[in-house]
């Protein structure tokens, strides 16, 4: 284990915001964490777990000890008649891992192509796109308690998945065990196991995918074709973080009751909305932001992407403070016009 000092985090956050970690440890396995916890000074330090940095906004140098997750590995751990289970190290790139499953002839993750970040971050956010969420393919994960060094396993129920939510985004009440109601700041994910069902069935319910299907004339697409379609759709809508700093979709799509939706439609007939299985209605946050006139606008060097109002971008030299100021201005506009509070997806650090 090597502790690095004054490490630039600009390459480690997709917004490209300039900031430093006072101290950083690269974690390539659970032994690194246990060695760290054996050091009384390091063990006592507050800790910040960093994966791919695609879901954070840095507002200054990071004072806690940064644990940069770089745990490798991909393997098939079970291949039965009803499903194949794959296990992937938390430090592996998510999109590359989706491609790897297809290369192994294991479909099921193709709708989740091109989502930025690492595999270890995917359960934290319960990532999702085009009709599939991580929880739909989740088997279990291994994590390590950052206080005791104990490794434990969680299934889907214990992860408490919700819309872009999980037990890893909540802080446990004082004195709660590592298996309690919140694991934010308490645990680090080591490995994730995903269950890919057999027989495979394509998920094509989203309009963008239906449009691609109609354009191609392919009535029964393969998983690889869906993967390519999703990559093309996301590539057309979302800027490449290597070119324009961003954290993908900045706000969650809000959900409302059918009655609330009917009331909003009466005032705004064009609002984009989707019925959900639980009876509630999901509203397109990008549409709400665009309707408030924010597309292409800027606050300092932070701006709203011209092609997709749901994406905030770094136009060059943006600070975390500028990103947060822009986000709050957008939230105020949407609330004043629609009475809806938008909730950011990224974590502000």
KOLPA-392793 format. One record per residue (C-alpha): residue in one letter; x, z, y. Coordinates in pm, whole numbers, plus 50000, padded with zeros to 5 digits. Last residue first. Layout:
N
<r code="a" x="X" z="Z" y="Y"/>
...
END
This chain:
349
<r code="x" x="48202" z="49744" y="51689"/>
<r code="x" x="47868" z="49565" y="51727"/>
<r code="x" x="47733" z="49476" y="51382"/>
<r code="x" x="47590" z="49126" y="51357"/>
<r code="x" x="47221" z="49061" y="51273"/>
<r code="x" x="47065" z="49143" y="51610"/>
<r code="x" x="46703" z="49262" y="51621"/>
<r code="x" x="46457" z="49075" y="51842"/>
<r code="x" x="46182" z="49285" y="51996"/>
<r code="x" x="45852" z="49100" y="52024"/>
<r code="x" x="45606" z="49132" y="52313"/>
<r code="x" x="45604" z="48754" y="52349"/>
<r code="x" x="45713" z="48684" y="52709"/>
<r code="x" x="45867" z="49013" y="52818"/>
<r code="x" x="46007" z="49082" y="52472"/>
<r code="x" x="46167" z="48739" y="52443"/>
<r code="x" x="46328" z="48765" y="52786"/>
<r code="x" x="46457" z="49119" y="52726"/>
<r code="x" x="46609" z="49026" y="52390"/>
<r code="x" x="46781" z="48725" y="52548"/>
<r code="x" x="46933" z="48942" y="52821"/>
<r code="x" x="47049" z="49189" y="52556"/>
<r code="x" x="47222" z="48914" y="52358"/>
<r code="x" x="47397" z="48780" y="52668"/>
<r code="x" x="47527" z="49127" y="52760"/>
<r code="x" x="47644" z="49184" y="52400"/>
<r code="x" x="47835" z="48854" y="52394"/>
<r code="x" x="47990" z="48925" y="52734"/>
<r code="x" x="48099" z="49272" y="52620"/>
<r code="x" x="48255" z="49127" y="52306"/>
<r code="x" x="48475" z="48919" y="52531"/>
<r code="x" x="48462" z="48542" y="52558"/>
<r code="x" x="48794" z="48361" y="52592"/>
<r code="x" x="48661" z="48017" y="52512"/>
<r code="x" x="48299" z="47907" y="52481"/>
<r code="x" x="48239" z="48184" y="52227"/>
<r code="x" x="47902" z="48111" y="52072"/>
<r code="x" x="47558" z="48264" y="52021"/>
<r code="x" x="47346" z="48098" y="51752"/>
<r code="x" x="46966" z="48131" y="51733"/>
<r code="x" x="46925" z="47870" y="52007"/>
<r code="x" x="47048" z="47594" y="51778"/>
<r code="x" x="47188" z="47262" y="51902"/>
<r code="x" x="47308" z="47370" y="52247"/>
<r code="x" x="47457" z="47697" y="52124"/>
<r code="x" x="47376" z="47994" y="52345"/>
<r code="x" x="47677" z="48108" y="52546"/>
<r code="x" x="47953" z="48362" y="52588"/>
<r code="x" x="48226" z="48277" y="52839"/>
<r code="x" x="48053" z="48449" y="53129"/>
<r code="x" x="47685" z="48466" y="53044"/>
<r code="x" x="47584" z="48120" y="52926"/>
<r code="x" x="47285" z="47889" y="52886"/>
<r code="x" x="47276" z="47599" y="52637"/>
<r code="x" x="46943" z="47708" y="52481"/>
<r code="x" x="46809" z="48005" y="52679"/>
<r code="x" x="46484" z="47861" y="52813"/>
<r code="x" x="46244" z="48130" y="52691"/>
<r code="x" x="46093" z="47882" y="52445"/>
<r code="x" x="46442" z="47832" y="52299"/>
<r code="x" x="46470" z="48205" y="52228"/>
<r code="x" x="46128" z="48217" y="52058"/>
<r code="x" x="46207" z="47901" y="51857"/>
<r code="x" x="46539" z="48046" y="51741"/>
<r code="x" x="46365" z="48368" y="51634"/>
<r code="x" x="46140" z="48171" y="51397"/>
<r code="x" x="45847" z="48401" y="51320"/>
<r code="x" x="45790" z="48553" y="50975"/>
<r code="x" x="45431" z="48639" y="50886"/>
<r code="x" x="45316" z="48938" y="50681"/>
<r code="x" x="45110" z="48900" y="50366"/>
<r code="x" x="45370" z="49049" y="50129"/>
<r code="x" x="45466" z="48702" y="49998"/>
<r code="x" x="45557" z="48581" y="50349"/>
<r code="x" x="45380" z="48323" y="50566"/>
<r code="x" x="45616" z="48116" y="50786"/>
<r code="x" x="45604" z="48067" y="51163"/>
<r code="x" x="45714" z="47815" y="51426"/>
<r code="x" x="45530" z="47869" y="51755"/>
<r code="x" x="45357" z="47557" y="51884"/>
<r code="x" x="45019" z="47712" y="51959"/>
<r code="x" x="45169" z="47971" y="52200"/>
<r code="x" x="44889" z="48184" y="52349"/>
<r code="x" x="44641" z="48158" y="52061"/>
<r code="x" x="44939" z="48137" y="51826"/>
<r code="x" x="45056" z="48479" y="51953"/>
<r code="x" x="44718" z="48641" y="51879"/>
<r code="x" x="44699" z="48482" y="51535"/>
<r code="x" x="45052" z="48606" y="51462"/>
<r code="x" x="44962" z="48961" y="51564"/>
<r code="x" x="44660" z="48951" y="51335"/>
<r code="x" x="44866" z="48811" y="51047"/>
<r code="x" x="45104" z="49106" y="51092"/>
<r code="x" x="45449" z="49040" y="51236"/>
<r code="x" x="45800" z="48964" y="51109"/>
<r code="x" x="46102" z="48895" y="51328"/>
<r code="x" x="46364" z="48634" y="51231"/>
<r code="x" x="46688" z="48830" y="51255"/>
<r code="x" x="46912" z="48754" y="51551"/>
<r code="x" x="47267" z="48617" y="51578"/>
<r code="x" x="47242" z="48335" y="51325"/>
<r code="x" x="47601" z="48231" y="51266"/>
<r code="x" x="47870" z="48469" y="51393"/>
<r code="x" x="48030" z="48230" y="51643"/>
<r code="x" x="48365" z="48096" y="51765"/>
<r code="x" x="48364" z="47720" y="51818"/>
<r code="x" x="48614" z="47510" y="51621"/>
<r code="x" x="48711" z="47735" y="51328"/>
<r code="x" x="48366" z="47894" y="51355"/>
<r code="x" x="48213" z="47553" y="51264"/>
<r code="x" x="47899" z="47517" y="51476"/>
<r code="x" x="47556" z="47543" y="51312"/>
<r code="x" x="47274" z="47292" y="51304"/>
<r code="x" x="47431" z="46974" y="51163"/>
<r code="x" x="47667" z="47162" y="50930"/>
<r code="x" x="47380" z="47380" y="50807"/>
<r code="x" x="47175" z="47075" y="50711"/>
<r code="x" x="47469" z="46889" y="50555"/>
<r code="x" x="47584" z="47193" y="50355"/>
<r code="x" x="47226" z="47256" y="50239"/>
<r code="x" x="47193" z="46894" y="50128"/>
<r code="x" x="47524" z="46904" y="49940"/>
<r code="x" x="47424" z="47221" y="49755"/>
<r code="x" x="47083" z="47068" y="49677"/>
<r code="x" x="47260" z="46765" y="49531"/>
<r code="x" x="47488" z="46992" y="49325"/>
<r code="x" x="47188" z="47182" y="49190"/>
<r code="x" x="47041" z="46854" y="49073"/>
<r code="x" x="46754" z="46687" y="49254"/>
<r code="x" x="46428" z="46594" y="49079"/>
<r code="x" x="46231" z="46370" y="49318"/>
<r code="x" x="46531" z="46199" y="49478"/>
<r code="x" x="46407" z="45948" y="49738"/>
<r code="x" x="46699" z="46047" y="49959"/>
<r code="x" x="46499" z="46075" y="50280"/>
<r code="x" x="46209" z="46251" y="50105"/>
<r code="x" x="46440" z="46507" y="49943"/>
<r code="x" x="46623" z="46566" y="50268"/>
<r code="x" x="46289" z="46626" y="50441"/>
<r code="x" x="46179" z="46866" y="50167"/>
<r code="x" x="46509" z="47050" y="50213"/>
<r code="x" x="46454" z="47086" y="50588"/>
<r code="x" x="46091" z="47186" y="50529"/>
<r code="x" x="46181" z="47479" y="50303"/>
<r code="x" x="46015" z="47506" y="49962"/>
<r code="x" x="46285" z="47338" y="49755"/>
<r code="x" x="46406" z="47604" y="49511"/>
<r code="x" x="46533" z="47420" y="49202"/>
<r code="x" x="46471" z="47576" y="48859"/>
<r code="x" x="46753" z="47665" y="48620"/>
<r code="x" x="46655" z="47756" y="48264"/>
<r code="x" x="46819" z="47998" y="48265"/>
<r code="x" x="46882" z="48247" y="48543"/>
<r code="x" x="47208" z="48306" y="48731"/>
<r code="x" x="47269" z="48682" y="48746"/>
<r code="x" x="47529" z="48788" y="49003"/>
<r code="x" x="47787" z="49064" y="48967"/>
<r code="x" x="47968" z="49191" y="49277"/>
<r code="x" x="48308" z="49361" y="49286"/>
<r code="x" x="48487" z="49616" y="49506"/>
<r code="x" x="48230" z="49724" y="49765"/>
<r code="x" x="48351" z="49994" y="50003"/>
<r code="x" x="48170" z="50324" y="50046"/>
<r code="x" x="48106" z="50593" y="50309"/>
<r code="x" x="48107" z="50407" y="50640"/>
<r code="x" x="47753" z="50289" y="50575"/>
<r code="x" x="47643" z="50428" y="50238"/>
<r code="x" x="47295" z="50553" y="50317"/>
<r code="x" x="47009" z="50701" y="50115"/>
<r code="x" x="47217" z="50881" y="49858"/>
<r code="x" x="47445" z="50766" y="49578"/>
<r code="x" x="47753" z="50877" y="49773"/>
<r code="x" x="47599" z="51225" y="49797"/>
<r code="x" x="47416" z="51349" y="50107"/>
<r code="x" x="47578" z="51633" y="50303"/>
<r code="x" x="47468" z="51511" y="50645"/>
<r code="x" x="47207" z="51237" y="50620"/>
<r code="x" x="47339" z="50905" y="50489"/>
<r code="x" x="47426" z="50628" y="50734"/>
<r code="x" x="47249" z="50296" y="50682"/>
<r code="x" x="47381" z="49940" y="50653"/>
<r code="x" x="47523" z="49983" y="50301"/>
<r code="x" x="47182" z="50087" y="50165"/>
<r code="x" x="47067" z="49730" y="50226"/>
<r code="x" x="46929" z="49498" y="50493"/>
<r code="x" x="46904" z="49134" y="50591"/>
<r code="x" x="46537" z="49154" y="50485"/>
<r code="x" x="46539" z="49446" y="50244"/>
<r code="x" x="46761" z="49555" y="49956"/>
<r code="x" x="46761" z="49919" y="49852"/>
<r code="x" x="47105" z="49893" y="49683"/>
<r code="x" x="46988" z="50147" y="49424"/>
<r code="x" x="46703" z="49916" y="49322"/>
<r code="x" x="46942" z="49622" y="49280"/>
<r code="x" x="47186" z="49809" y="49056"/>
<r code="x" x="47471" z="50027" y="49180"/>
<r code="x" x="47799" z="50113" y="49006"/>
<r code="x" x="48046" z="50388" y="49095"/>
<r code="x" x="48419" z="50426" y="49160"/>
<r code="x" x="48532" z="50770" y="49280"/>
<r code="x" x="48796" z="50771" y="49554"/>
<r code="x" x="48649" z="51094" y="49692"/>
<r code="x" x="48581" z="51020" y="50059"/>
<r code="x" x="48585" z="50641" y="50062"/>
<r code="x" x="48360" z="50626" y="49756"/>
<r code="x" x="48439" z="50305" y="49572"/>
<r code="x" x="48195" z="50029" y="49490"/>
<r code="x" x="48098" z="49830" y="49182"/>
<r code="x" x="47807" z="49590" y="49202"/>
<r code="x" x="47496" z="49497" y="49005"/>
<r code="x" x="47278" z="49204" y="48890"/>
<r code="x" x="47181" z="49015" y="49206"/>
<r code="x" x="47037" z="48664" y="49198"/>
<r code="x" x="46707" z="48720" y="49384"/>
<r code="x" x="46870" z="49007" y="49579"/>
<r code="x" x="47107" z="48752" y="49735"/>
<r code="x" x="46816" z="48578" y="49900"/>
<r code="x" x="46676" z="48232" y="49822"/>
<r code="x" x="46414" z="48030" y="50012"/>
<r code="x" x="46641" z="47818" y="50228"/>
<r code="x" x="46887" z="48091" y="50321"/>
<r code="x" x="46970" z="48452" y="50236"/>
<r code="x" x="47233" z="48720" y="50272"/>
<r code="x" x="47141" z="49072" y="50162"/>
<r code="x" x="47351" z="49192" y="50459"/>
<r code="x" x="47549" z="49453" y="50269"/>
<r code="x" x="47501" z="49258" y="49945"/>
<r code="x" x="47689" z="48954" y="50085"/>
<r code="x" x="47976" z="49147" y="50246"/>
<r code="x" x="48171" z="49182" y="49923"/>
<r code="x" x="48137" z="48810" y="49854"/>
<r code="x" x="48314" z="48727" y="50179"/>
<r code="x" x="48195" z="48563" y="50497"/>
<r code="x" x="48021" z="48246" y="50607"/>
<r code="x" x="47706" z="48104" y="50444"/>
<r code="x" x="47804" z="47747" y="50355"/>
<r code="x" x="47597" z="47734" y="50036"/>
<r code="x" x="47320" z="47987" y="49972"/>
<r code="x" x="47070" z="47729" y="49845"/>
<r code="x" x="47325" z="47635" y="49574"/>
<r code="x" x="47336" z="47985" y="49422"/>
<r code="x" x="47145" z="47914" y="49101"/>
<r code="x" x="47353" z="47664" y="48907"/>
<r code="x" x="47627" z="47747" y="48654"/>
<r code="x" x="47811" z="47432" y="48541"/>
<r code="x" x="48150" z="47595" y="48602"/>
<r code="x" x="48203" z="47372" y="48907"/>
<r code="x" x="47862" z="47492" y="49027"/>
<r code="x" x="47977" z="47854" y="49005"/>
<r code="x" x="48299" z="47765" y="49189"/>
<r code="x" x="48107" z="47603" y="49476"/>
<r code="x" x="47913" z="47926" y="49530"/>
<r code="x" x="48245" z="48113" y="49514"/>
<r code="x" x="48398" z="47888" y="49779"/>
<r code="x" x="48097" z="47960" y="50000"/>
<r code="x" x="48133" z="48337" y="49957"/>
<r code="x" x="48509" z="48365" y="50012"/>
<r code="x" x="48661" z="48612" y="49766"/>
<r code="x" x="48752" z="48958" y="49892"/>
<r code="x" x="48474" z="49141" y="49708"/>
<r code="x" x="48590" z="49011" y="49370"/>
<r code="x" x="48336" z="48806" y="49175"/>
<r code="x" x="48156" z="48882" y="48848"/>
<r code="x" x="47935" z="48618" y="48690"/>
<r code="x" x="47625" z="48682" y="48476"/>
<r code="x" x="47468" z="48390" y="48292"/>
<r code="x" x="47098" z="48404" y="48220"/>
<r code="x" x="46817" z="48372" y="47965"/>
<r code="x" x="47003" z="48252" y="47654"/>
<r code="x" x="47308" z="48466" y="47723"/>
<r code="x" x="47642" z="48419" y="47895"/>
<r code="x" x="47787" z="48748" y="48015"/>
<r code="x" x="48103" z="48841" y="48208"/>
<r code="x" x="48187" z="48501" y="48359"/>
<r code="x" x="48486" z="48540" y="48589"/>
<r code="x" x="48602" z="48531" y="48952"/>
<r code="x" x="48882" z="48741" y="49097"/>
<r code="x" x="49034" z="48860" y="49423"/>
<r code="x" x="49011" z="49184" y="49629"/>
<r code="x" x="49114" z="49111" y="49989"/>
<r code="x" x="48912" z="49370" y="50181"/>
<r code="x" x="49079" z="49461" y="50511"/>
<r code="x" x="49043" z="49839" y="50547"/>
<r code="x" x="49075" z="49908" y="50920"/>
<r code="x" x="49169" z="50266" y="51013"/>
<r code="x" x="48938" z="50363" y="51299"/>
<r code="x" x="49044" z="50278" y="51657"/>
<r code="x" x="48936" z="49914" y="51669"/>
<r code="x" x="49041" z="49747" y="51994"/>
<r code="x" x="48750" z="49639" y="52209"/>
<r code="x" x="48394" z="49502" y="52199"/>
<r code="x" x="48429" z="49335" y="51859"/>
<r code="x" x="48112" z="49159" y="51749"/>
<r code="x" x="48072" z="49155" y="51370"/>
<r code="x" x="47905" z="48942" y="51104"/>
<r code="x" x="48165" z="48680" y="51017"/>
<r code="x" x="48457" z="48924" y="50998"/>
<r code="x" x="48549" z="48800" y="50650"/>
<r code="x" x="48555" z="49150" y="50504"/>
<r code="x" x="48642" z="49447" y="50722"/>
<r code="x" x="48571" z="49809" y="50625"/>
<r code="x" x="48620" z="50053" y="50914"/>
<r code="x" x="48756" z="50399" y="50839"/>
<r code="x" x="48761" z="50732" y="51023"/>
<r code="x" x="49094" z="50905" y="50948"/>
<r code="x" x="49117" z="51212" y="50727"/>
<r code="x" x="49236" z="51017" y="50421"/>
<r code="x" x="49512" z="50856" y="50628"/>
<r code="x" x="49663" z="51194" y="50726"/>
<r code="x" x="49618" z="51355" y="50384"/>
<r code="x" x="49769" z="51058" y="50192"/>
<r code="x" x="49605" z="51060" y="49847"/>
<r code="x" x="49309" z="50879" y="50001"/>
<r code="x" x="49531" z="50578" y="50075"/>
<r code="x" x="49659" z="50571" y="49718"/>
<r code="x" x="49299" z="50582" y="49592"/>
<r code="x" x="49208" z="50295" y="49824"/>
<r code="x" x="49501" z="50083" y="49710"/>
<r code="x" x="49423" z="50162" y="49345"/>
<r code="x" x="49072" z="50021" y="49399"/>
<r code="x" x="49213" z="49672" y="49442"/>
<r code="x" x="49356" z="49425" y="49692"/>
<r code="x" x="49299" z="49637" y="50003"/>
<r code="x" x="49502" z="49528" y="50306"/>
<r code="x" x="49554" z="49832" y="50528"/>
<r code="x" x="49523" z="49810" y="50905"/>
<r code="x" x="49626" z="50039" y="51192"/>
<r code="x" x="49563" z="50006" y="51565"/>
<r code="x" x="49345" z="49708" y="51488"/>
<r code="x" x="49355" z="49466" y="51777"/>
<r code="x" x="49109" z="49262" y="51979"/>
<r code="x" x="49065" z="48905" y="52105"/>
<r code="x" x="48724" z="48767" y="52009"/>
<r code="x" x="48740" z="48466" y="51776"/>
<r code="x" x="48367" z="48491" y="51706"/>
<r code="x" x="48451" z="48448" y="51335"/>
<r code="x" x="48645" z="48773" y="51326"/>
<r code="x" x="48973" z="48805" y="51131"/>
<r code="x" x="49190" z="48555" y="51320"/>
<r code="x" x="49128" z="48747" y="51648"/>
<r code="x" x="49192" z="49080" y="51473"/>
<r code="x" x="49551" z="49108" y="51595"/>
<r code="x" x="49733" z="49388" y="51409"/>
<r code="x" x="49874" z="49675" y="51614"/>
<r code="x" x="50021" z="49852" y="51307"/>
<r code="x" x="50027" z="49755" y="50939"/>
<r code="x" x="49993" z="50022" y="50668"/>
<r code="x" x="50137" z="49897" y="50338"/>
<r code="x" x="50000" z="50000" y="50000"/>
END
